[in-house]
């Protein structure tokens, strides 16, 4: 996909341009000095975070939303996420990116959906495509880097971003397997695999924004290799390089910690100090005095006594709660309590209910069903015929009558004007009762519907239309970022969908394609994870009859709610879909088995089956169970028997209408035998 127009780094015509670069269109910038090279840089005045996020996605760089900032506070709204908290406006947006940087994507639809829902979200990217040296001058990072450059030489020319907190992000080319390291030196962190950073034009709690360094803008400057001395620094960390953290095998110098800390580390060190001395059974009042002495030596000083008392009180209460739990319950019980208590339902309190069907034994209400078949077998026509019958309360092909109701349709493959509407009309449906959910509108913009995030919108559409059938065709087009072949991801998607079906008493019918793996069972040929057919309560398969061109079957290959329905034959012509009157006996596996080339041995077996069947039925109709038993006793495979049945034109009819046993009989005029 070509990169979208630049919206973040261009200059207005007439503005000063970097040496060797022509002025370009864009937004005006205020100017300030780069702390790295003395170059004059510019800061955005008006920013479109959505456009910027789409630009990164267009460059195939994964992004995810972090909480934005407003009035110096983090958008998460939790205390103490404000200025002075190093994580404010930087942590993943909990409602959108549930798995943090693991949810990052360059998919345009997902990115647009995220920033349409939360347009003020900051833009974060996982640092698996780069390595970033994070220089924090508030913790002495600029001085540390200057000293290291005097010793090892200057950093190479590479892309750079100026952070909202006054620091710098210096970008280098990635190294496979290189992991993030915090505290490689005083005020220096390295972000690589397992880490993430914010991108321009994200906002900072200070009121400033992340911007490109004008002479070395991101994506316009090649990424230089990480200098060897920085690689060595990141992989061999000594105790003096840990910013006050405990080194392996060493004791913490509590006296050194009590001598203060810079802003950004103040609260974390205060928590360590309080936890340590409370654990030593020091009185809470004494611990507060220690924290006040610590705070007065911080840079800048901090002496909010009430804040320190609240911190000590919270830690002491947490310790008392933990000790109480340990004293009154075994370790196993405490672990179970921390992970959640069970929710139990006594089966004796559950009122039995009958299964409610839209189409008896085929499509139940309050459940998920599937219709599967190869491309071009008529799945769309069958589905729209079902929808048309529901809109009119028409009779089903095998008897019974459809309930009258509305249908909600999600389709990504068929045109509404040239395919969907004409089929519904030809099948006698009421188009006014068919509603199409084509998108989700968020703040005036239409976003593609996905089951992953838009179930509330589907719920609202069901209530608004009062639909009793929801068709999703094909189901695989609405999975969002979920992998259709990962069982756990698909079950996590379909379980809330099944709960929605039950809550609204609506039948949800998903359409899926089959793979071409003819040797596998039909149920296992549905594209994607087996979780699709496992979650569905009924599965119908559509296919062509190998021996009869133009004749197609709708067969049941799964029914968890009762006996499987008989197969039905149909044809599709210019006039529409027409059903045959009589149901077809046999399983979906046998009826829709692909016809293979006939070998000499196959021909002999088939001739033998034709002779057997002609002689058996010569005396009149015979129960199909008896036919099958006799064929098995004569060594005739069921698939060969069904082919012989087709060759002879044998009819299958039920005694006593739709409820009696099946009988086979020869036609009035027997066709020529197979040869």
Secondary structure, DSSP 8 states (H G I E B T S, - for coil): -------SS---TTS---TT----SS--EEEEE-TTT--EEEEESS--HHHHHHHHHHTT--BEEE--EETTEETT--TT-BTT-TTTTTSB-TTT-TTGGGG-B--HHHHHHHHHHSTT-EEEEETTS-EEEEE-GGGTHHHHHHHHHHHH----S--EEE-TTS-EEEEE---TT-B-EEEEETTEEEE-BT-EEE-TT-B-TTS-B-EE-TTS-TTTS--B---HHHHHHHHS--GGGSTT---TT----HHHHTT--BTTTHHHHHHHHHHHHHHTT--HHHHHHHHHHHHHTSBS----HHHHHHHHHHHHHHHHHHHHHHHHS-HHHHHHHHH-------GGGS------EEETTTEETTSEEEEEE-TTSSHHHHHHHHHHHHHHT-B-TTSSB----EEEEEESSS-IIIIIHHHHHHTT--GGGEEE---EEETTEEE---TTT-HHHHHHHHHHHTEEEEEEESGGGG-TT--TT-HHHHHHHHHHHHHHHHHHT-EEEEEEEB-S-TTS-GGGGBSS-THHHHH-SEEEEEEE-TTSTT-EEEEEEEETTSS---BEEEEEETTEEEE-SS-B-S-HHHHT-------HHHHHHHHHHHHHHHHHHTTS-EEHHHHHHHHHHTT--HHHHHHHHHHHT-EEEETTTTTS-EEEE--SS------
